[in-house]
Amino acid sequence: MPGKVALLTAGGFAPCLSSAIGGLIQRYTEIAPEREIIAYKHGYQGLLQGDYLTITQNVRESAGLLHTFGGSPIGNSRVKLTNEKDLLQRGLIQPGQNALQVAADRLVADGVEILHTIGGDDTNTTAADLAAYLHEHDYELTVVGLPKTIDNDVIPIRQSLGAQTAAEMGARFAQNIVAEHNSVGRELIVHEVMGRHCGWLTAATAREYRNWLDTRAWLPEIGLSRDAWEIHAVYVPEDEFSIEDEAVRLKEIMDRVGNVTIFLSEGAGVEAIVKELEDRGADVPRDAFGHVKIDKINPGNWFASQFAELIGAEKVLVQKSGYYSRSAAPVEYDVDLISSMCDLAVESAIAHVPGVIGHDEEKGDELRAIEFERIKGGKPFDVTTEWFTEMLRQIGQPMPKSTKPLED
């Protein structure tokens, strides 16, 4: 009897998790129906606790429903196996225990032979560490991951699952938020988009929103003007800009159009905000991964406060599309991408070929199981990309000065 297949989703949500679970279940049911499938609840937390669901025949037969929902039916968490302090505080390990060993022992006890992790670079490389640990102890575990991140920042993967959906959902969110532009005169709207180190999502969301603007008819004589609905600035972490210089440009727009709308990546300017907090002796909140808790330092509010006085805004509206976007059901593009990746993930796992499934940018965009040691996070958005520079040209924003190098 072959060993069990285990699934888990981890990290933040993206519009692919439920669908990817459904795709994996469907493919196993098609080509390996004899394989028992379990799903650990809340990512590595469930693995450490031995808390899992068994995929029943009814779930197998109805797995297609999962493509129509966002979120993750089996739950996520930001538990990281290498963060001993956090694991101890949560009571997930006991003093003196090695989390990798606890997780490995659980996989052995549960009879798991194949582990599918759906998450970002941390999730997938941690799974690879588990497989290596088990190999050293004469237990073979095949780990095949799927790349989940709305930031689209995994090296060397061309397109992460759920990223396109997040961009389209962010654009849909913006349609209603930007409609607030004439609720009062001289309004500044800041649409804060997720993206800690990578500006791809902010740029793609702006692109999708402007594509929507292209489909609209306008009546400027009654005040329904594209200029007022337009995006007037797009700020991403990879590009450096001067607030003072941009304020001059945006004040001219405010004086002429009557409002200003900015699309801002949450990671843009974080270094400056953190420095300001630390200089004041304030605590900088961080998560279990050591990342600055961006929702606690509020980049959108910080930038809005910087610009508001400089451009003469009478009202400021800061809105975040992140939770709206990341929990959406996938659009058709992502469903197709998820399905193709899930098919290969199952085939690779059965053939004992480990790795993270994706179109490998360093190997001609071939869809393959990419070696774990080549998987890294923090891929910067290339601000010299033609569609992005053309968008900036159209909205009158200066061309990017540079693309920041990838940090070690």
C-alpha positions in Angstrom: 0.0 0.0 0.0 1.6 3.3 -1.0 2.2 6.0 1.7 -0.2 8.9 2.3 -0.2 12.2 0.5 -0.4 15.2 2.7 -1.3 18.8 1.8 -0.8 22.0 3.7 -1.2 25.7 3.0 0.9 28.3 4.8 1.8 32.0 5.1 -0.6 34.7 4.1 -3.6 34.1 1.9 -3.6 34.3 -1.9 -6.4 33.7 -4.4 -5.1 30.2 -5.3 -5.1 28.1 -2.1 -8.5 26.6 -2.2 -8.2 26.1 -5.9 -4.8 24.4 -5.6 -6.1 22.0 -3.0 -9.0 21.2 -5.3 -6.6 20.7 -8.3 -4.3 18.4 -6.4 -7.2 16.3 -5.1 -8.7 16.1 -8.6 -5.5 15.0 -10.2 -4.7 12.3 -7.6 -8.3 11.0 -8.0 -7.7 10.8 -11.7 -4.3 9.0 -11.8 -3.7 7.6 -8.3 -7.1 7.0 -6.7 -5.6 4.5 -4.3 -3.5 7.2 -2.6 -5.0 8.3 0.8 -4.9 12.1 1.1 -4.8 14.1 4.3 -4.6 17.8 4.9 -2.9 19.3 7.8 -4.9 22.2 9.4 -3.4 25.6 9.6 -0.1 24.8 7.9 2.9 23.8 9.9 0.9 24.3 13.1 -1.3 21.4 12.2 1.7 19.3 11.2 3.4 19.9 14.6 0.1 19.0 16.4 -0.9 16.1 14.2 -4.1 17.9 13.4 -5.4 16.9 10.0 -8.5 16.2 7.9 -8.9 13.1 5.8 -10.0 13.7 2.3 -13.2 11.6 1.9 -14.7 10.2 -1.3 -17.3 12.9 -1.2 -14.6 15.6 -1.1 -12.8 13.8 -4.0 -16.0 13.8 -6.1 -16.8 17.5 -5.3 -13.3 18.9 -5.3 -14.1 21.1 -8.3 -16.1 23.4 -5.9 -12.8 24.5 -4.4 -11.9 26.4 -7.6 -14.8 28.8 -6.9 -13.8 29.9 -3.5 -11.0 32.1 -2.0 -9.2 31.5 1.3 -8.1 28.1 2.4 -10.6 25.5 3.6 -7.8 23.8 5.6 -6.5 27.0 7.2 -3.2 28.9 7.2 -0.8 30.1 9.8 2.5 32.0 9.9 4.1 29.3 11.9 7.8 28.9 10.9 9.6 25.7 12.0 12.9 27.6 12.5 11.5 30.2 14.9 12.0 28.4 18.2 11.0 31.3 20.4 7.6 31.7 18.6 7.0 27.9 18.6 7.7 27.7 22.3 5.4 30.7 23.0 2.6 29.0 21.1 3.2 25.7 22.9 3.8 23.9 19.6 7.1 22.5 20.9 8.5 21.9 24.3 11.8 23.2 25.7 14.7 21.2 24.3 12.7 19.9 21.3 13.8 20.4 17.7 10.9 21.5 15.6 12.2 19.8 12.5 12.4 16.6 14.4 8.9 17.0 15.9 7.5 17.6 12.4 9.5 14.8 10.9 8.4 12.3 13.5 4.8 13.3 12.9 5.1 12.7 9.2 6.5 9.3 9.9 3.8 8.5 12.4 1.1 9.6 10.0 2.6 7.4 7.2 3.1 10.4 4.8 5.3 9.7 1.8 4.4 12.7 -0.3 4.0 16.3 1.0 2.6 19.1 -1.0 3.2 22.6 0.4 1.3 25.5 -1.1 3.1 28.7 0.0 5.9 31.2 -0.5 9.6 30.6 -0.5 9.7 30.2 3.3 7.0 27.5 3.3 8.6 25.5 0.5 12.2 25.7 1.5 11.2 24.7 5.1 9.5 21.6 3.5 12.8 20.9 1.7 14.6 21.0 5.0 12.1 18.5 6.4 12.7 16.1 3.5 16.5 16.4 4.0 16.2 15.7 7.7 14.1 12.6 7.0 16.5 11.4 4.4 19.3 11.6 6.9 17.2 9.3 9.1 16.4 6.8 6.4 12.8 7.9 5.7 12.1 9.1 2.2 9.7 12.0 1.8 9.0 13.6 -1.6 8.1 17.2 -1.2 6.6 19.1 -4.2 5.6 22.7 -3.6 3.4 25.2 -5.3 4.3 28.9 -5.4 1.8 31.1 -3.6 2.4 34.8 -3.3 0.4 37.7 -4.6 3.7 39.7 -4.7 4.9 37.5 -7.6 8.4 37.7 -6.2 9.7 34.1 -6.1 13.0 33.4 -7.9 13.1 32.0 -10.6 9.4 31.5 -11.1 7.8 33.6 -13.8 4.3 33.8 -12.4 3.1 32.9 -8.9 -0.3 31.4 -8.3 -3.0 34.0 -7.4 -1.0 37.1 -8.3 -3.0 38.0 -11.4 -6.2 37.5 -9.5 -5.0 39.8 -6.8 -4.2 42.5 -9.3 -7.6 42.3 -10.9 -9.3 42.3 -7.5 -7.3 45.3 -6.4 -8.3 47.1 -9.5 -12.0 46.3 -8.8 -11.6 47.6 -5.3 -10.1 50.8 -6.7 -13.0 51.4 -9.0 -15.2 52.2 -5.9 -12.5 53.9 -3.9 -11.5 56.3 -6.6 -15.2 57.2 -7.1 -14.7 59.1 -3.7 -12.5 61.6 -5.5 -15.2 64.3 -5.7 -16.9 63.7 -2.3 -15.1 67.0 -1.3 -12.9 69.4 -3.2 -9.1 68.8 -3.3 -9.1 65.2 -2.1 -6.0 63.0 -1.9 -6.7 59.3 -2.2 -4.0 56.8 -1.4 -4.6 53.2 -2.5 -2.2 51.0 -0.5 -1.5 47.7 -2.2 0.3 44.7 -0.7 3.9 44.2 -1.6 6.6 44.2 1.0 9.7 44.1 -1.2 8.3 43.8 -4.6 6.2 46.3 -6.5 4.8 43.9 -9.2 1.3 43.8 -7.6 1.0 47.5 -7.3 2.1 48.0 -10.8 -0.1 45.2 -12.2 -3.1 46.5 -10.1 -2.6 50.0 -11.6 -2.4 48.4 -15.1 -5.6 46.5 -14.6 -7.4 49.6 -13.2 -6.3 51.7 -16.2 -7.4 49.0 -18.5 -10.8 49.4 -16.9 -10.7 53.1 -17.5 -10.1 52.4 -21.2 -13.5 50.7 -21.4 -15.4 53.7 -20.0 -17.1 56.5 -21.8 -16.7 60.0 -20.3 -18.8 63.2 -19.9 -16.4 65.9 -18.9 -18.9 68.7 -19.3 -20.8 67.3 -16.3 -17.7 66.5 -14.4 -17.3 62.9 -15.4 -13.7 63.2 -16.4 -11.0 60.6 -16.9 -8.5 63.0 -15.6 -10.3 62.9 -12.2 -10.6 59.1 -12.2 -7.0 58.6 -13.4 -4.1 57.3 -11.3 -1.6 60.2 -10.9 1.3 58.3 -9.3 2.5 54.7 -8.8 5.1 54.2 -6.1 6.9 50.9 -5.8 9.8 49.7 -3.5 12.2 49.3 -6.4 12.1 52.9 -7.5 13.6 55.9 -5.7 11.8 59.2 -5.8 11.8 62.6 -4.0 8.6 63.4 -2.1 9.4 67.1 -2.5 9.8 66.8 -6.3 6.7 64.7 -6.7 4.7 67.1 -4.5 5.4 69.9 -7.0 4.1 67.7 -9.8 1.0 66.4 -7.8 0.1 69.9 -6.6 -0.2 71.1 -10.2 -2.6 68.1 -10.8 -4.5 68.9 -7.7 -4.9 72.6 -8.8 -5.9 71.6 -12.3 -8.0 68.5 -11.8 -9.2 68.9 -8.2 -8.0 65.6 -6.8 -5.0 63.3 -6.7 -4.9 59.5 -6.6 -1.8 57.5 -5.7 -1.3 53.8 -5.9 1.3 52.9 -3.3 3.1 49.6 -2.6 3.0 49.0 1.1 6.8 48.4 1.0 7.6 51.7 -0.7 9.5 53.9 1.7 9.4 51.4 4.6 13.1 51.9 5.3 12.5 55.6 5.8 9.5 54.9 8.1 11.4 52.4 10.2 14.4 54.7 10.5 12.1 57.5 11.7 10.5 55.2 14.3 13.9 53.9 15.5 15.3 57.4 15.7 12.4 58.3 18.0 13.1 55.2 20.1 9.8 53.6 19.1 9.3 49.9 18.9 9.2 48.4 15.4 6.8 45.5 15.5 7.9 42.3 13.7 6.2 38.9 12.9 7.5 35.4 13.4 9.5 35.6 10.2 11.3 38.8 11.4 9.4 40.9 8.9 8.3 44.4 9.9 4.5 44.3 10.5 3.6 46.7 7.8 0.0 47.0 8.9 1.2 48.3 12.2 3.4 51.1 10.8 0.8 52.2 8.1 2.9 53.3 5.1 -0.2 54.7 3.4 -1.0 57.0 6.3 2.7 58.1 6.5 2.9 59.0 2.8 -0.5 60.7 2.9 0.6 62.8 5.8 3.8 63.7 3.9 1.9 64.8 0.7 -1.3 66.3 2.1 0.1 69.6 3.3 2.6 69.9 0.4 -0.2 69.6 -2.3 -2.9 71.4 -0.4 -5.3 68.5 0.2 -8.5 69.3 2.1 -9.4 65.7 2.6 -7.3 62.6 2.7 -8.5 59.0 2.2 -6.2 56.0 2.7 -7.6 52.6 1.7 -6.0 49.1 1.6 -7.1 46.5 -0.9 -5.0 43.7 0.5 -7.5 41.6 2.3 -10.1 42.1 -0.4 -7.7 40.9 -3.0 -5.9 38.1 -1.3 -9.0 36.2 -0.2 -10.7 36.2 -3.6 -11.6 33.2 -5.7 -9.2 32.9 -8.7 -10.0 34.4 -12.1 -9.9 32.2 -15.1 -6.2 32.9 -15.9 -5.2 31.7 -12.4 -7.5 28.6 -12.5 -5.8 27.5 -15.7 -2.4 28.2 -14.2 -3.2 26.4 -11.0 -4.6 23.4 -12.9 -1.5 23.0 -15.1 0.8 23.3 -12.1 -1.2 20.9 -10.0 -1.1 18.3 -12.7 2.6 18.4 -12.9 3.0 18.5 -9.1 1.1 15.2 -8.8 3.0 13.6 -11.6 6.3 14.8 -10.2 5.5 13.6 -6.7 4.5 10.1 -7.9 7.8 10.0 -9.9 9.7 11.1 -6.7 10.9 14.3 -8.3 11.0 17.0 -5.6 10.9 20.8 -6.2 8.6 23.8 -6.5 6.5 23.8 -9.6 6.7 26.8 -11.8 7.8 28.3 -15.2 11.6 28.5 -14.7 12.8 31.8 -16.0 16.4 30.6 -16.0 15.5 27.6 -18.2 13.5 29.1 -21.0 10.2 29.5 -18.9 9.8 25.7 -18.9 7.2 24.4 -16.5 9.1 22.1 -14.2 9.9 21.0 -10.7 12.4 23.7 -9.8 15.2 22.6 -7.4 14.6 23.8 -3.8 18.0 25.3 -3.5 17.3 27.7 -6.3 14.1 29.0 -4.7 14.4 32.4 -3.2 12.1 35.2 -2.2 12.3 38.9 -2.8 12.5 39.0 -6.6 12.4 42.7 -7.5 9.9 44.0 -10.0 11.8 45.3 -13.0 10.7 48.9 -13.2 12.2 49.2 -16.7 9.5 46.7 -18.0 8.0 48.3 -21.1 4.4 48.2 -20.0 5.3 49.9 -16.7 7.4 52.7 -18.1 4.7 53.3 -20.8 2.1 53.6 -18.0 4.3 56.1 -16.1 4.8 58.1 -19.3 1.0 58.3 -19.9 0.3 59.6 -16.3 3.2 62.0 -16.5 5.3 60.5 -13.8 9.1 60.6 -14.1 10.8 57.5 -15.4 12.3 55.1 -12.8 15.8 55.9 -11.6 16.9 52.3 -10.8 16.0 48.8 -10.0 17.2 47.9 -6.5 19.4 44.8 -6.4 18.2 41.7 -4.6 19.2 41.7 -1.0 21.0 38.7 0.5 
